């Protein structure tokens, strides 16, 4: 199909006190369709492999509802993506998993730009 690859990225605060005044850090998980640039994102409590796998399954279901077939998923080199569980989830979903080169964010540029724009716009909403 027209959809060949999604870029998947997580952003969020990784250090500091996670429960200051009853609040906690949250992580934005993002997928971008490489062809149409349709985005899917969720705010999740962490960046653990279980969350990444659940997000991947939700993203695949979302794009399937649009009639989009995913062949490959590109992620950064976070530990959740290097896990055997994430590799198995990709295999189970029939996806080829490709990781970006370390310290080369431009490789996953669409997801990086989406996050940059979203953070800028969210700053205005607060």
N, CA, C and O of each residue as an XYZ file, in Angstrom:
504
protein
N       0.810     -1.203      0.000
C       0.000      0.000      0.000
C       0.840      1.248      0.000
O       2.066      1.196     -0.096
N       0.168      2.361      0.108
C       0.860      3.641      0.070
C       1.688      3.877      1.317
O       2.593      4.711      1.320
N       1.380      3.148      2.370
C       2.047      3.346      3.640
C       3.159      2.327      3.780
O       2.908      1.124      3.854
N       4.355      2.801      3.814
C       5.480      1.880      3.889
C       6.139      1.836      5.257
O       6.573      0.775      5.708
N       6.215      2.990      5.922
C       6.994      3.017      7.155
C       6.401      4.044      8.114
O       5.921      5.095      7.691
N       6.437      3.734      9.392
C       6.093      4.730     10.385
C       7.330      5.064     11.188
O       8.190      4.210     11.402
N       7.421      6.287     11.627
C       8.481      6.702     12.537
C       7.883      6.777     13.928
O       6.820      7.370     14.111
N       8.535      6.199     14.893
C       8.016      6.139     16.259
C       9.026      6.808     17.167
O      10.217      6.503     17.109
N       8.557      7.720     18.006
C       9.456      8.457     18.882
C       8.757      8.720     20.202
O       7.535      8.867     20.245
N       9.515      8.779     21.263
C       8.996      9.104     22.586
C       9.736     10.330     23.094
O      10.948     10.449     22.913
N       9.015     11.237     23.725
C       9.673     12.353     24.391
C       9.037     12.550     25.753
O       7.859     12.255     25.951
N       9.817     13.043     26.674
C       9.299     13.297     28.015
C      10.436     13.568     28.970
O      11.600     13.376     28.622
N      10.116     14.011     30.166
C      11.142     14.297     31.157
C      11.584     12.993     31.791
O      10.755     12.230     32.287
N      12.870     12.733     31.779
C      13.389     11.455     32.253
C      14.083     11.550     33.608
O      14.425     10.522     34.192
N      14.299     12.771     34.124
C      15.006     12.906     35.387
C      14.216     13.796     36.328
O      13.282     14.484     35.916
N      14.599     13.774     37.591
C      13.957     14.654     38.559
C      12.914     13.930     39.378
O      12.698     12.728     39.220
N      12.275     14.674     40.253
C      11.249     14.120     41.127
C       9.982     13.871     40.330
O       9.375     14.809     39.812
N       9.586     12.630     40.228
C       8.455     12.259     39.376
C       7.102     12.516     40.021
O       6.073     12.370     39.361
N       7.078     12.894     41.284
C       5.768     13.096     41.899
C       5.716     14.389     42.708
O       5.279     14.389     43.859
N       6.150     15.458     42.121
C       6.099     16.757     42.763
C       4.660     17.260     42.798
O       4.022     17.416     41.757
N       4.152     17.514     44.013
C       2.793     18.030     44.204
C       1.723     17.165     43.549
O       0.741     17.682     43.016
N       1.908     15.869     43.588
C       0.882     14.978     43.063
C       0.897     14.807     41.562
O       0.080     14.060     41.023
N       1.800     15.474     40.874
C       1.868     15.307     39.420
C       2.938     14.280     39.089
O       3.756     13.924     39.937
N       2.925     13.814     37.863
C       3.945     12.861     37.443
C       4.366     13.184     36.022
O       3.651     13.872     35.293
N       5.521     12.686     35.636
C       6.012     12.915     34.283
C       5.238     12.033     33.325
O       4.816     10.931     33.676
N       5.057     12.523     32.127
C       4.364     11.757     31.100
C       5.216     11.751     29.842
O       6.040     12.642     29.634
N       5.017     10.758     29.019
C       5.812     10.586     27.814
C       4.897     10.572     26.603
O       3.873      9.887     26.597
N       5.264     11.323     25.589
C       4.480     11.377     24.359
C       5.058     10.355     23.388
O       6.213     10.464     22.976
N       4.258      9.373     23.030
C       4.640      8.374     22.037
C       4.027      8.825     20.713
O       2.848      9.178     20.664
N       4.813      8.816     19.646
C       4.378      9.371     18.361
C       4.689      8.413     17.220
O       5.777      7.841     17.163
N       3.735      8.241     16.314
C       3.949      7.549     15.038
C       3.558      8.503     13.920
O       2.557      9.212     14.022
N       4.340      8.517     12.867
C       4.053      9.341     11.694
C       4.084      8.447     10.463
O       5.039      7.697     10.260
N       3.041      8.526      9.642
C       3.018      7.825      8.355
C       4.017      8.520      7.437
O       3.898      9.717      7.178
N       4.988      7.778      6.953
C       6.045      8.347      6.119
C       5.501      8.936      4.824
O       6.073      9.895      4.307
N       4.421      8.393      4.289
C       3.883      8.869      3.006
C       2.926     10.043      3.184
O       3.091     11.079      2.540
N       1.932      9.893      4.048
C       0.896     10.928      4.180
C       1.165     11.901      5.319
O       0.557     12.970      5.373
N       2.059     11.551      6.224
C       2.378     12.328      7.420
C       1.208     12.411      8.401
O       1.142     13.326      9.222
N       0.302     11.463      8.310
C      -0.764     11.372      9.310
C      -0.124     10.890     10.606
O       0.601      9.896     10.622
N      -0.402     11.607     11.690
C       0.222     11.296     12.975
C      -0.744     10.583     13.907
O      -1.956     10.791     13.857
N      -0.182      9.749     14.747
C      -0.908      9.110     15.840
C      -0.034      9.273     17.069
O       1.155      8.958     17.028
N      -0.603      9.759     18.159
C       0.189      9.916     19.378
C      -0.656      9.608     20.603
O      -1.883      9.701     20.577
N       0.023      9.244     21.661
C      -0.601      9.000     22.958
C       0.341      9.503     24.042
O       1.562      9.442     23.898
N      -0.234      9.993     25.116
C       0.554     10.366     26.287
C       0.446      9.206     27.268
O      -0.645      8.850     27.715
N       1.599      8.621     27.593
C       1.645      7.444     28.461
C       2.532      7.732     29.672
O       3.349      8.652     29.627
N       2.387      6.970     30.741
C       3.121      7.273     31.976
C       4.614      6.941     31.949
O       5.361      7.402     32.812
N       5.057      6.150     30.971
C       6.466      5.757     30.950
C       6.903      5.397     29.534
O       6.134      5.482     28.577
N       8.164      4.994     29.440
C       8.720      4.575     28.153
C       9.248      3.145     28.239
O      10.242      2.796     27.602
N       8.579      2.342     29.024
C       8.967      0.942     29.182
C       8.484      0.123     27.993
O       7.613      0.547     27.233
N       9.077     -1.068     27.851
C       8.754     -1.909     26.697
C       7.272     -2.235     26.624
O       6.714     -2.302     25.529
N       6.624     -2.438     27.761
C       5.194     -2.761     27.751
C       4.369     -1.609     27.175
O       3.420     -1.829     26.423
N       4.739     -0.389     27.533
C       4.040      0.787     26.999
C       4.310      0.947     25.508
O       3.402      1.255     24.736
N       5.561      0.738     25.108
C       5.917      0.870     23.694
C       5.180     -0.167     22.851
O       4.734      0.137     21.744
N       5.051     -1.374     23.359
C       4.341     -2.433     22.631
C       2.853     -2.119     22.547
O       2.243     -2.267     21.488
N       2.266     -1.686     23.660
C       0.841     -1.322     23.653
C       0.591     -0.173     22.683
O      -0.406     -0.166     21.962
N       1.508      0.805     22.669
C       1.365      1.926     21.742
C       1.482      1.450     20.296
O       0.700      1.866     19.441
N       2.446      0.588     20.023
C       2.617      0.068     18.668
C       1.348     -0.631     18.193
O       0.908     -0.420     17.062
N       0.763     -1.455     19.045
C      -0.476     -2.157     18.676
C      -1.616     -1.169     18.437
O      -2.405     -1.346     17.509
N      -1.707     -0.132     19.268
C      -2.748      0.886     19.084
C      -2.527      1.654     17.786
O      -3.484      1.975     17.082
N      -1.269      1.950     17.468
C      -0.960      2.672     16.230
C      -1.303      1.825     15.008
O      -1.877      2.328     14.043
N      -0.955      0.555     15.051
C      -1.273     -0.345     13.933
C      -2.786     -0.410     13.736
O      -3.266     -0.370     12.603
N      -3.538     -0.509     14.830
C      -5.004     -0.552     14.739
C      -5.557      0.763     14.184
O      -6.473      0.756     13.363
N      -5.003      1.881     14.630
C      -5.456      3.191     14.142
C      -5.236      3.313     12.633
O      -6.153      3.675     11.896
N      -4.032      3.015     12.183
C      -3.746      3.133     10.752
C      -4.557      2.126      9.941
O      -4.965      2.426      8.819
N      -4.793      0.940     10.489
C      -5.632     -0.051      9.798
C      -7.045      0.492      9.612
O      -7.678      0.234      8.589
N      -7.547      1.249     10.605
C      -8.891      1.831     10.485
C      -8.959      2.863      9.365
O     -10.041      3.181      8.872
N      -7.803      3.384      8.966
C      -7.726      4.333      7.851
C      -7.445      3.629      6.525
O      -7.343      4.275      5.482
N      -7.322      2.305      6.570
C      -7.018      1.537      5.373
C      -5.544      1.516      5.030
O      -5.169      1.226      3.894
N      -4.713      1.820      6.000
C      -3.268      1.892      5.790
C      -2.618      0.603      6.280
O      -2.867      0.162      7.402
N      -1.793      0.010      5.444
C      -1.054     -1.194      5.805
C       0.380     -0.809      6.132
O       1.040     -0.134      5.343
N       0.853     -1.227      7.271
C       2.213     -0.903      7.702
C       3.136     -2.065      7.366
O       2.829     -3.222      7.656
N       4.264     -1.744      6.755
C       5.258     -2.762      6.429
C       6.472     -2.674      7.351
O       7.044     -3.694      7.734
N       6.862     -1.442      7.707
C       8.057     -1.241      8.525
C       7.789     -0.207      9.605
O       6.949      0.679      9.447
N       8.509     -0.335     10.690
C       8.467      0.670     11.753
C       9.902      1.089     12.051
O      10.779      0.246     12.243
N      10.130      2.400     12.087
C      11.450      2.932     12.419
C      11.367      3.571     13.798
O      10.486      4.389     14.062
N      12.286      3.192     14.667
C      12.331      3.755     16.015
C      13.727      4.273     16.303
O      14.669      4.017     15.553
N      13.847      5.010     17.411
C      15.181      5.361     17.867
C      15.753      4.139     18.594
O      15.214      3.038     18.476
N      16.815      4.327     19.327
C      17.496      3.196     19.961
C      17.226      3.094     21.454
O      18.052      2.577     22.206
N      16.075      3.583     21.881
C      15.701      3.474     23.287
C      15.656      2.021     23.725
O      15.432      1.122     22.914
N      15.872      1.799     25.014
C      15.935      0.421     25.519
C      14.637     -0.341     25.275
O      14.662     -1.556     25.079
N      13.502      0.359     25.286
C      12.232     -0.347     25.048
C      12.175     -0.922     23.635
O      11.528     -1.945     23.412
N      12.849     -0.273     22.674
C      12.839     -0.749     21.286
C      13.894     -1.812     21.026
O      13.798     -2.560     20.053
N      14.897     -1.883     21.888
C      15.935     -2.903     21.744
C      15.553     -4.197     22.454
O      16.274     -5.191     22.365
N      14.433     -4.190     23.151
C      14.024     -5.366     23.925
C      13.561     -6.506     23.017
O      13.077     -6.287     21.907
N      13.723     -7.711     23.519
C      13.247     -8.890     22.789
C      11.728     -8.869     22.665
O      11.176     -9.333     21.668
N      11.055     -8.330     23.679
C       9.587     -8.269     23.652
C       9.096     -7.365     22.520
O       8.114     -7.693     21.854
N       9.770     -6.228     22.293
C       9.366     -5.332     21.205
C       9.647     -5.994     19.855
O       8.840     -5.891     18.931
N      10.788     -6.670     19.744
C      11.114     -7.381     18.502
C      10.062     -8.448     18.203
O       9.646     -8.614     17.056
N       9.637     -9.165     19.238
C       8.601    -10.188     19.056
C       7.276     -9.554     18.647
O       6.576    -10.083     17.783
N       6.927     -8.430     19.258
C       5.676     -7.742     18.897
C       5.704     -7.327     17.428
O       4.702     -7.460     16.725
N       6.840     -6.827     16.968
C       6.966     -6.452     15.551
C       6.788     -7.676     14.658
O       6.069     -7.622     13.660
N       7.442     -8.778     15.016
C       7.298    -10.017     14.232
C       5.848    -10.475     14.212
O       5.318    -10.836     13.161
N       5.202    -10.460     15.386
C       3.805    -10.900     15.484
C       2.876    -10.043     14.627
O       1.872    -10.534     14.110
N       3.215     -8.759     14.477
C       2.401     -7.843     13.670
C       2.827     -7.834     12.201
O       2.230     -7.138     11.379
N       3.865     -8.613     11.877
C       4.346     -8.680     10.498
C       5.106     -7.438     10.060
O       5.107     -7.090      8.879
N       5.751     -6.770     11.010
C       6.474     -5.534     10.723
C       7.977     -5.758     10.718
O       8.513     -6.508     11.534
N       8.641     -5.100      9.794
C      10.098     -5.075      9.821
C      10.490     -3.898     10.712
O      10.019     -2.778     10.513
N      11.348     -4.157     11.688
C      11.775     -3.111     12.621
C      13.145     -2.586     12.220
O      14.108     -3.345     12.114
N      13.220     -1.287     12.001
C      14.465     -0.612     11.648
C      14.726      0.437     12.720
O      13.811      1.160     13.114
N      15.965      0.526     13.194
C      16.308      1.555     14.179
C      17.175      2.622     13.530
O      17.944      2.350     12.607
N      17.033      3.843     14.035
C      17.828      4.953     13.517
C      19.276      4.801     13.967
O      19.582      4.059     14.900
N      20.153      5.517     13.284
C      21.541      5.549     13.723
C      21.600      6.310     15.040
O      20.916      7.322     15.192
N      22.399      5.846     15.993
C      22.502      6.556     17.274
C      22.941      8.011     17.081
O      23.803      8.313     16.256
N      22.330      8.899     17.860
C      22.654     10.327     17.872
C      22.445     10.989     16.516
O      23.133     11.954     16.181
N      21.501     10.478     15.737
C      21.184     11.043     14.425
C      19.676     11.273     14.335
O      18.980     10.525     13.648
N      19.157     12.308     15.029
C      17.709     12.520     15.052
C      17.107     12.849     13.696
O      15.909     12.648     13.495
N      17.913     13.354     12.752
C      17.356     13.692     11.439
C      16.874     12.447     10.691
O      16.046     12.553      9.786
N      17.389     11.265     11.061
C      16.944     10.026     10.430
C      15.452      9.812     10.638
O      14.767      9.277      9.766
N      14.955     10.227     11.785
C      13.542     10.088     12.129
C      12.913     11.486     12.168
O      12.144     11.813     13.071
N      13.256     12.287     11.181
C      12.936     13.709     11.157
C      11.469     14.073     11.262
O      11.127     15.051     11.926
N      10.590     13.308     10.622
C       9.161     13.646     10.666
C       8.628     13.561     12.089
O       7.882     14.439     12.524
N       9.001     12.515     12.814
C       8.554     12.374     14.203
C       9.180     13.460     15.075
O       8.509     14.030     15.935
N      10.460     13.744     14.854
C      11.131     14.791     15.626
C      10.451     16.143     15.411
O      10.225     16.884     16.367
N      10.128     16.461     14.171
C       9.485     17.742     13.864
C       8.080     17.801     14.453
O       7.670     18.844     14.963
N       7.342     16.704     14.390
C       6.003     16.662     14.970
C       6.071     16.967     16.463
O       5.273     17.752     16.976
N       7.016     16.352     17.158
C       7.157     16.569     18.595
C       7.520     18.019     18.880
O       6.965     18.634     19.791
N       8.450     18.566     18.105
C       8.854     19.963     18.289
C       7.655     20.901     18.132
O       7.457     21.802     18.947
N       6.865     20.687     17.091
C       5.683     21.518     16.845
C       4.647     21.330     17.946
O       4.076     22.307     18.430
N       4.400     20.092     18.345
C       3.416     19.820     19.393
C       3.813     20.482     20.707
O       2.969     21.079     21.375
N       5.072     20.386     21.085
C       5.523     21.003     22.329
C       5.375     22.517     22.275
O       4.975     23.138     23.260
N       5.692     23.108     21.138
C       5.544     24.558     20.985
C       4.077     24.961     21.113
O       3.761     25.934     21.798
N       3.181     24.221     20.461
C       1.755     24.549     20.505
C       1.162     24.284     21.887
O       0.316     25.048     22.353
N       1.599     23.207     22.546
C       1.096     22.925     23.889
C       1.515     24.020     24.858
O       0.772     24.340     25.786
N       2.696     24.599     24.655
C       3.156     25.679     25.530
C       2.195     26.864     25.460
O       1.971     27.534     26.469
N       1.627     27.130     24.288
C       0.659     28.222     24.145
C      -0.672     27.871     24.785
O      -1.391     28.764     25.235
N      -1.013     26.603     24.834
C      -2.312     26.179     25.367
C      -2.357     26.223     26.894
O      -3.431     26.296     27.492
N      -1.199     26.178     27.503
C      -1.158     26.118     28.978
C      -1.360     27.461     29.604
O      -1.353     27.579     30.829
